Amino acid sequence: MAPRALKILRGLSLLAAVFAFGLVMFGAFVRLSNAGLSCPDWPTCYGQVTWPQHAQAVAHADAAFPERPYEAHKAWREQVHRFLAGTLGVMVLLLALLASARKRSALLMVIAGAAFAAAGVGLYMRGEHLWSSLLAAFAIALPLFAAIRLPQPGASKISVLALAVIIFQAMLGMWTVTLLLKPIVVMGHLLGGMTTFALLAYAALRFAGAAAPDERMADLRRLVAIGIALLFCQIALGGWTSANYAALACGYGPGSFPQCLGQWTPPTDFHQGFVLWRGIGVNYEGGVLDMAARSAIQIVHRLGALVVLCYLGWLAIKLARRGLRLSGTAVALALVSQVLLGISNVYFGLPLIVATAHNGVAAVLLFTLLAALARTQQRTTW
């Protein structure tokens, strides 16, 4: 690849990764401030491109959506989040176009995928949901096939794959609203945001130092990959906890940690706590589970945190001893920060700034592991 093209890809992937991190943080802020349903329609907000701001527009919005009275302090958060997500989508599309430019068939599939996605949104806004879903499926599938068609190095494949993920992420954002904060969708939306960030961050790392597997680090690379998988599982548990409003199921203040409701074995209902699919048409805002089910979710999240703490703590030491001292230190610092934020959430009653930071540091911890993974590979030429 020409040095100029590589430089552009490196800069764009880095910019997109930083933007994706900011979007993860802002998305957490929107969700944690209970603004997820503040715009009852999608992709507009009370039928407007922005959000109602004048008295006449507000009156019209309330009349059109009587079940969801307009709340200005929440609506702008949700719609700005959508604007930011759309901006990231454009950035990822540009990255995918540049990354696939060397392979004509892959480039055409990327272009077609973007066109199908845009057409799908238009059809959805006209109420043709079946055709919209069909086009969205093609929009996701085409970049996936394009990524397969691309030759090495892997950074180009990852960039095109990110386009497929962000299109699916847009659908999850739509379903978050239309399915009234269904927990499985809310959790999937969080995982989609983290996956998008991870792909863009790893692409940026690979473009910065195009790499191939270093067999001398093969065992360490596997250990880091296991750490990433464990962290993703824990992020999913965190998303499930948040989506079911179970963050404070064990109370807050003294007796809330390490105990739950002042007990080591509080009443729990693990079966109801982990029913992934529930009925359509139910408004899940505020949660629908009883306290025993929410306590079960919170306890599993804590146990998962303990597993991740032990494994990543051991991995950080392992990285340092194998000569990757900076990576090991970064993983350890992010890990300790994340654990302290989690405890602070429970003890202080889920302050918005702490809860939002908990999401952000999860992304930082994920990045430290991705950087460690990249460092287990050797530089090569394009």
HELIX and SHEET records of a PDB file:
HELIX    1   1 PRO A    3  LEU A   32  1                                  30    
HELIX    2   2 ALA A   55  ALA A   64  1                                  10    
HELIX    3   3 ALA A   72  ALA A   99  1                                  28    
HELIX    4   4 ARG A  104  MET A  125  1                                  22    
HELIX    5   5 HIS A  129  ARG A  149  1                                  21    
HELIX    6   6 GLY A  154  THR A  178  1                                  25    
HELIX    7   7 PRO A  183  ALA A  208  1                                  26    
HELIX    8   8 GLU A  215  MET A  217  5                                   3    
HELIX    9   9 ALA A  218  ALA A  243  1                                  26    
HELIX   10  10 PHE A  270  GLY A  273  1                                   4    
HELIX   11  11 MET A  291  ARG A  321  1                                  31    
HELIX   12  12 ARG A  325  TYR A  347  1                                  23    
HELIX   13  13 LEU A  352  ARG A  375  1                                  24    
SHEET    1   A 2 ALA A 211  PRO A 213  0                                        
SHEET    2   A 2 GLN A 377  ARG A 379 -1                                        
END                                                                             
